[in-house]
Amino acid sequence: MNSLDAFAEQKLAALEAGALRRRLTTTGRGPDSAATRGGRAMVSFSCNDYLGLSQHPRVIAAAQAAVAAHGAGAGGSRLVTGNHAILGELETRLAAHKGKEAAMVFGSGYLANLGITPALAGSGDLVLLDDLSHACMWAGARLSGARVLTFRHNDMDDLRSVLAANRAGHGRALLLTERIFSMDGDRAPMDDILSIARDFDAWTLVDDAHGLGVIEDGPRAPLEMGTLSKSLGSYGGYLCASRAVIDLLTSRARSFIYTTGLPPASAAAALEALVILEEEPDRCARPLALARRFTARLGLPEAESAVVPVLVGEAQQALDLSAQLEAEGFLVVAIRPPTVPAGTARLRVAFSAAHSESQVDALSEAVARLTAG
Ligand SMILES: Cc1ncc(COP(=O)(O)O)c(C=O)c1O
């Protein structure tokens, strides 16, 4: 065996030994949170389609119309020929939704975070992250070349003391957090974060991937990024901020400049989804209500968002529980390290406006039974 394949085989064996190897499973999706795997029909509690909009007839029709009118792909980067009109409409609507002067759409949320931080901070600056921040916030922070420090998850005393000890001696300072944490479903204390940021002359970037359309209360940060791929049911990422910041990033964010523009269909789908999101407050209230129904039935701490973790512990136990639920018709994927810290493997249950109360009750009953004793 050549050394490259030997390296891969040895790494795979180590991952396998720790129940940490990942495998793709072909999954079909349909309306009403339906999913199929290996010919088995299931109800998915693992999609981030919080408002069920990826399957909405108006969203699908908007994507189809955009393909028919503009073709399948953008054909170039946005600064060259890939800046089709729907992107501008989407940006205007996103900015208005967030109460900001301007917005820019990236190829994905991951690409947004990869571009934003390095455009605003660099050598001699400080980037401070909540230690449970998403992998793409870490990636952007590391890529920036700034000094990267963390504060304990949602711990405002720790944030203040890390800043007090380290802010001096750095030029710019950027705080990174998530409005709703992707794997824990809890909320960042945005009031406190923004006030501490002001005290230390730091800028705040909040990742709203799991909040948009589901949890909208609380203050906005100067830099609000997110994704079009979860509650908006499409694909792509965005940043909403002041006109000056958006203009700067249009010239400086490398993951915006050196990549092809979002396909017209993705932008059109997200735009139509945003219109529906704003028209239908009842739809937006449903994921949290269903998540709270679930946590009440299981005696778990009350859900703060559409995401509820069911902590299991070891990776193999989480895989086993997920497999047992799958056998009963529930798709609830196990989340393992390094996505979550070691010893905190879990089921991540994601609720959607497309779920029915009876589906939630059936899942609650199955989780209670399978985790009893
Ligand atoms: C908190 C958070 N930020 C960013 C992303 C990345 O967004 P995208 O899927 O659009 O790349 C995700 C998940 O995908 C996420 O959970």
The ligand as a Gaussian input file, in Angstrom:
#p B3LYP/6-31G(d) Opt

LIG

0 1
 C      -24.088000      28.057000      13.860000
 C      -23.844000      27.729000      12.433000
 N      -23.196000      28.613000      11.674000
 C      -22.958000      28.377000      10.376000
 C      -23.366000      27.212000       9.779000
 C      -23.022000      26.984000       8.355000
 O      -24.053000      27.399000       7.525000
 P      -24.146000      26.777000       6.045000
 O      -24.774000      25.440000       6.187000
 O      -24.990000      27.759000       5.294000
 O      -22.753000      26.686000       5.532000
 C      -24.042000      26.256000      10.540000
 C      -24.532000      24.978000      10.001000
 O      -24.531000      24.569000       8.932000
 C      -24.306000      26.531000      11.888000
 O      -24.921000      25.643000      12.667000

